[in-house]
Amino acid sequence: MSKSYVPCSNLKTAGFVVAIVEVLLCALAVYGLFRNFHLFGASYFVWFLLGLISVVIIGIAIALFIYAIKSENSRWLIPHLSAQIFLVIFLILVAFIVAILLMFGAYRGIRNLLGVSNYYMSDDATYLLGIMIIVIYFLVAVLEIFFIYIVWRLYKHLCHYETIDNENRVNWQVVNDFPKDNKHGSAAMGDMYPYGDDRRNDGGNGQRYL
């Protein structure tokens, strides 16, 4: 039974779209980090620093992802896949914790989780912020899961083509030299001929000695 494959060029294009969208998400994340640090002050510094480190790591993964597409090397897709999986787990985990805190009305716990415990915020505002976090993080997680599917398909395609290329290299045979007999080669070039000594001793009459 034949299998239908998505053309690799389409997957590459989808991969570049994934990279562009993730760069935009990183830019929004950096803007949010600086805005929150300006708004909440020193109490947000730890989360600000962790956020910047995370953005840098994701940026490196995106750069390796683009390089993998252009070089058609599947191994360079692995860092990006790993970063995506970690990001999805992190987003779902934070959204789940915030949802639990909202269920029990632990609004101060939400403010502590976000690193804004020293900033005055009413319970109603904290509740709305928690809902926004759950919705946004969940949507981004779903988007990243879809991106993981695209990157995984691209990874499988590149692995498939690399396997075919390796098999072609193994099966490639170099044409051997012509056999060195009476019908091929040149004695002047040092080729050996059977019965050469016999013919020379016989005077070229073609008589063979058994």
C-alpha positions as CSV (number, residue, x, y, z in Angstrom):
1,M,0.0,0.0,0.0
2,S,1.5,3.3,-1.0
3,K,1.7,6.1,1.5
4,S,0.9,9.8,0.7
5,Y,3.6,12.2,1.8
6,V,3.4,16.0,2.1
7,P,6.0,17.5,-0.2
8,C,9.1,18.5,1.7
9,S,9.1,22.0,0.2
10,N,5.7,22.6,1.7
11,L,6.9,21.4,5.1
12,K,10.0,23.7,4.8
13,T,7.7,26.7,4.1
14,A,5.5,25.7,7.1
15,G,8.7,25.5,9.1
16,F,9.7,29.1,8.2
17,V,6.2,30.3,9.1
18,V,6.6,28.6,12.5
19,A,9.9,30.3,13.0
20,I,8.4,33.7,12.1
21,V,5.5,33.3,14.5
22,E,7.8,32.2,17.3
23,V,10.0,35.2,16.8
24,L,7.0,37.5,17.1
25,L,5.9,35.7,20.3
26,C,9.4,36.2,21.7
27,A,9.3,39.9,20.8
28,L,5.9,40.1,22.6
29,A,7.4,38.3,25.6
30,V,10.3,40.7,25.8
31,Y,8.0,43.7,25.6
32,G,5.8,42.2,28.4
33,L,8.9,41.5,30.6
34,F,10.2,45.1,30.3
35,R,6.7,46.5,30.8
36,N,6.1,44.4,33.9
37,F,9.5,45.2,35.3
38,H,8.8,48.9,34.9
39,L,5.4,48.5,36.4
40,F,6.2,46.2,39.4
41,G,9.7,47.3,40.1
42,A,12.4,45.3,42.0
43,S,9.9,42.6,43.2
44,Y,9.7,41.4,39.6
45,F,13.4,41.3,39.0
46,V,13.8,37.5,39.5
47,W,11.0,36.7,37.1
48,F,12.3,39.4,34.7
49,L,15.7,37.7,34.6
50,L,14.4,34.2,34.2
51,G,12.1,35.4,31.4
52,L,15.0,37.0,29.5
53,I,17.1,33.8,29.9
54,S,14.2,31.8,28.6
55,V,13.7,34.1,25.6
56,V,17.4,33.8,24.8
57,I,17.3,30.0,24.9
58,I,14.2,29.9,22.7
59,G,15.9,32.4,20.3
60,I,18.9,30.1,20.0
61,A,16.6,27.1,19.3
62,I,14.8,29.1,16.6
63,A,18.1,30.0,15.0
64,L,19.2,26.3,15.0
65,F,15.7,25.5,13.6
66,I,16.2,27.8,10.6
67,Y,19.7,26.5,10.0
68,A,18.3,22.9,10.0
69,I,15.8,23.8,7.4
70,K,18.3,25.5,5.1
71,S,20.9,22.8,5.5
72,E,18.3,20.0,5.4
73,N,19.9,18.4,8.5
74,S,17.4,16.7,10.8
75,R,19.7,16.7,13.8
76,W,19.6,20.5,14.2
77,L,15.8,20.2,14.7
78,I,16.1,18.4,18.0
79,P,17.0,21.4,20.1
80,H,13.9,23.2,18.8
81,L,11.7,20.3,19.4
82,S,13.0,20.0,23.0
83,A,12.4,23.7,23.6
84,Q,8.9,23.4,22.3
85,I,8.0,20.4,24.5
86,F,9.5,22.1,27.5
87,L,7.5,25.3,26.7
88,V,4.2,23.4,26.3
89,I,4.7,21.6,29.6
90,F,5.6,24.9,31.3
91,L,2.5,26.8,29.9
92,I,0.1,24.0,30.8
93,L,1.6,23.7,34.3
94,V,1.3,27.4,35.1
95,A,-2.2,27.6,33.7
96,F,-3.2,24.5,35.8
97,I,-1.7,26.0,39.0
98,V,-3.4,29.4,38.4
99,A,-6.7,27.6,37.8
100,I,-6.3,25.7,41.2
101,L,-5.5,28.9,43.0
102,L,-8.6,30.6,41.5
103,M,-10.8,27.7,42.5
104,F,-9.8,28.2,46.2
105,G,-9.7,32.0,46.0
106,A,-6.0,32.1,46.8
107,Y,-5.5,35.5,45.1
108,R,-2.4,36.3,47.0
109,G,-0.9,33.1,45.8
110,I,-1.5,34.2,42.2
111,R,0.3,37.5,42.9
112,N,3.2,35.6,44.5
113,L,3.4,33.3,41.5
114,L,3.6,36.2,39.2
115,G,6.2,38.0,41.3
116,V,3.9,41.0,42.0
117,S,3.3,40.4,45.7
118,N,4.5,43.9,46.7
119,Y,2.3,45.6,44.1
120,Y,-1.2,46.5,45.3
121,M,-3.9,44.7,43.3
122,S,-7.4,44.0,44.3
123,D,-8.9,40.5,44.3
124,D,-11.2,41.3,41.4
125,A,-8.2,42.5,39.3
126,T,-6.2,39.4,40.3
127,Y,-9.1,37.2,39.4
128,L,-9.3,38.8,35.9
129,L,-5.5,38.5,35.5
130,G,-5.7,34.8,36.4
131,I,-8.4,34.2,33.8
132,M,-6.3,36.0,31.2
133,I,-3.3,33.9,32.1
134,I,-5.2,30.7,31.8
135,V,-6.7,31.6,28.4
136,I,-3.5,33.0,26.9
137,Y,-1.3,30.2,28.1
138,F,-3.7,27.6,27.0
139,L,-4.0,29.1,23.5
140,V,-0.2,29.4,23.2
141,A,0.2,25.8,24.3
142,V,-2.3,24.6,21.7
143,L,-0.5,26.6,19.0
144,E,2.9,25.2,20.1
145,I,1.4,21.7,20.0
146,F,0.4,22.3,16.4
147,F,3.9,23.7,15.7
148,I,5.4,20.5,17.2
149,Y,3.4,18.4,14.8
150,I,4.7,20.4,11.9
151,V,8.3,20.3,13.1
152,W,8.0,16.6,13.8
153,R,6.7,15.9,10.2
154,L,9.6,17.9,8.9
155,Y,12.1,16.0,11.0
156,K,10.7,12.6,9.7
157,H,10.9,13.9,6.1
158,L,14.5,15.0,6.5
159,C,15.4,11.7,8.2
160,H,13.8,9.8,5.3
161,Y,15.7,11.7,2.7
162,E,19.0,11.4,4.6
163,T,18.4,7.6,4.7
164,I,17.8,7.5,1.0
165,D,20.9,9.6,0.3
166,N,23.0,7.3,2.5
167,E,21.7,4.2,0.8
168,N,22.5,5.7,-2.6
169,R,26.1,6.3,-1.5
170,V,26.5,2.8,-0.2
171,N,25.1,1.3,-3.4
172,W,27.1,3.5,-5.7
173,Q,29.8,1.5,-7.5
174,V,32.9,2.8,-9.2
175,V,33.6,1.3,-12.6
176,N,36.6,-0.9,-12.3
177,D,39.6,-0.7,-14.7
178,F,39.5,-2.8,-17.8
179,P,40.7,-6.4,-17.3
180,K,44.4,-6.8,-18.1
181,D,44.4,-9.5,-20.8
182,N,45.1,-9.9,-24.5
183,K,42.1,-7.8,-25.4
184,H,42.7,-4.8,-23.1
185,G,45.5,-2.6,-22.0
186,S,48.9,-1.8,-23.3
187,A,52.1,-3.6,-22.8
188,A,54.0,-0.3,-22.9
189,M,52.0,0.8,-19.9
190,G,53.2,-2.3,-17.9
191,D,50.1,-4.5,-18.4
192,M,50.8,-8.2,-18.2
193,Y,49.7,-10.6,-20.9
194,P,49.3,-14.3,-20.6
195,Y,51.9,-16.4,-22.5
196,G,53.9,-13.3,-23.1
197,D,57.2,-15.1,-22.4
198,D,56.2,-18.2,-24.5
199,R,55.4,-16.0,-27.5
200,R,58.7,-14.2,-27.2
201,N,60.6,-17.4,-26.9
202,D,58.7,-19.0,-29.8
203,G,59.6,-16.1,-32.1
204,G,56.0,-14.9,-32.3
205,N,54.8,-18.1,-34.1
206,G,52.0,-18.6,-31.6
207,Q,53.2,-22.0,-30.5
208,R,52.5,-22.8,-26.9
209,Y,54.3,-25.2,-24.6
210,L,52.4,-27.2,-22.2
